[in-house]
Amino acid sequence: MTSQIIYSVAIIVTLGLLAGRTVRFIRMPAVTGYLLIGILIGPWMVGVVDYDTVDVLSHAFTNPILGVIAYMIGGNASFQNLVGLKKAILYISIAEAGMAFIITLLLITYIGPILMPELSLDFRSWLVMGIVIGSICMATAPAVSMAIVDELKVIGSLPTALLGVIALDNLYAIVGFSICTWIAIIIIEGSVSTDAIGVVLEQLFSILGSVLLGVVLAYFMSFVGQITWQKYQRLILVMGIIMASSQIALTIGLFPILVNLVFGFTIVNLQADDKDYIGVIKPIQEPMFALFFSVAGAHMNLDMLRSAGILTMLIVLGRDGGKIIGSWIGAVSADTTGPIRKYLGFALMPKAGVTIGLTMLITEIPQLDPISNIAVTAILASTLINELSAPPISRFVLARGAYTRDQEYAIKNNDRGATI
């Protein structure tokens, strides 16, 4: 089995990198290439990699790589980078996450029963499903955005605001899911039971524990990092802590993504000028992204789109529409620049890590059994749609609304040929 895993990793990374480079010729993001090659060689199509191997690779690599991505997202949210954008990020994140929740809730609760009478659910069940799914729809996956920002090497207010909004999105989703799950259980049971209180308290303790662990790790690395002089030493230190923290968080019931998000945010605001704990990861980003997204593609089962089609489309419309409308409302309220108003909402389409993690928690809550199967299937199917459609959309808006370091240099030197 070990030799099969090594062989599969070699095939996935090699073909993933080749696919990523190939799709760039048609101005598609490398992420799309990774996903497509994963679907092609996965068990759903050609079957170069079987189901068991995909499961093993997912369990082995998903949380550590998501931890690295979350760390990098947090690391891009230094107070220095956020100067002039804090208000915009706060307003936009609240508006787009709130609108995604509200529109998804309304569509599922009131349109779902009309379009899907065969499910034979009462109003209470539709309302519960809308509340739970709506809370999960607040999340935005950082991996696609991080990969495309790195690929295009863009800077400026749009990518900075985007990464800040994504960081808050996942915090809102985790907290929102905890509260909404509690409300859903109360609606189902008709009263505030000890089970409902226990669920929300457990989730809140996990959130607080995740934040605390992230802060502690940052101070630990800041202290230990004083004896690292070379970049490769800092790379080993960073990767070791992220991998260990991801496993520790899972073992004690915390959120690995939130731990590493706080870890990255705290360390970038603690680090000395001569220490770079974020940029040291850049040399290994491309193979890491290739492995992560190719495995994600191999994990996709397109048959899900047929089994929960209508509910899936309601989720896609509610979430994506809410994020686009909410982002515009938040941007206007914060009086932001044109690129943020025009493009930010369209860059918030990706969803995966936190969405899937919270979705799996639905199956662990007995009170949600009447709606868990259809809800989980529809959310995973909507994730599949977004993962395939979001990368090219994100690449387009980031290419239009941001600029490269060369363009920044030209603008500062009054080069009339430079455009943003």
C-alpha positions, 0 to 999 in steps of 0.5 A: 500500500505504501508503494501505491501511495508514493506512486500516486503522489508522484503521478498526481503532482507531476500531471497536476503541474503539467496541467496547471502550466498547460491551461495557462496558455488559454489564460485559465488559472493553474488551479483549474488545471489541477482540478481537471487532471484530478477528475480525469485520473480519479476513480470517477473517470479513468481510475489511475488513482482508486477510491482507497488511495484518494481517501488516504491522500485526503486524510494525509494532506488536506488538513496540513495543506489547508493549514499552510494556506490559512497561515498564509492568508493570515500572514497577508493581513498585517496591520501595515498591509491593512492600512486604509482598508480595515473599515472596508474589509469589516463592512464588506465581510459583514455585508456579503456573509450576511447576504449569503446567509439570508438569501440562501435561507429564504430560497431554501425555506420558501422556494425549496418546498415549491420546487421539491415537493417530493421530499415531503418535508414540513415547514419546520424542516425546510426552515432548519435546513435553510438556517444550517446551510445558510450559515455554512454558505458564509465561508469562503475557501482561501486556497483558490484565491491564494493560489491565483494571487500568487500565480498572477503576482498581483498587489494592490487594494483588491487582493489585500481586501480579498484576503482580509475578507476571506479570513473574516468569512471563515471566522463568521462561518465557524461562529455562525454554524455554532449558533445556527446549529443551536437555533436549529435544534431548538426549533426541532425540539421546540424548547431549549434542551441541554443537548442544544446548549451542549452543542453550542458550548462545545463549538464556542469552546472550540473556537476560543481554543483555536484562537488561543492556540494560534496566538500561543504558537505565534509567540512560540515561533517568534521566540524560537525563530530568534536562533534561525538565520537561514531561510530554509531553517525558518521554512522547516520551523514554520512547516513543522509547527503548522503540521503539528498544530493541524494534527493537535487541533484535530485531536483535541477538537479544535478548528485547524484552519482557524488555528493557523489563520490566527497563527499567521496573522499574529506572527506577521504582526510580531515578526522582526524586520529581518525575519520573514516567516510568511515568504519562506513558504513561497518556493514550495507553494506550486507543488503543494497547490498541485497536490492539494487541488488534484486530490480534491479533483480526484475526490469529486463525484459528478453524480452528486449533481444529479442526486440533489440538483434543484437544492444544489442550484438554490445553494449556488444562487443564494450563496454566490448572489448574496456574496456579490450583492453584499460585497457591493453594498459593503463596498459602497457603505465603506466608500471604497475604490472602484476595483473593490466595488466592481470585482471583489464579490466575484472573487468570493465564489470559491468554497471548500475546506471550511465548507466541507468541514462544517458540512461533515459536522451536520452528520454528527448531530442526531437532531438533524438526521431528517435533513442531513442526507439531502443537505450534505449531498447538496452542499457537496455538489454545490462545492463541486460546481463552485470549485470548477467555475470559481477559479477562472472567474477569480483569475479574470477579476483579479487580473482586471482589478489588481496590478503587478509589482512591475506596474506599480513601479511604472506608475510610481515613476509616471510611466504613462503606458502603465495600466491598472 
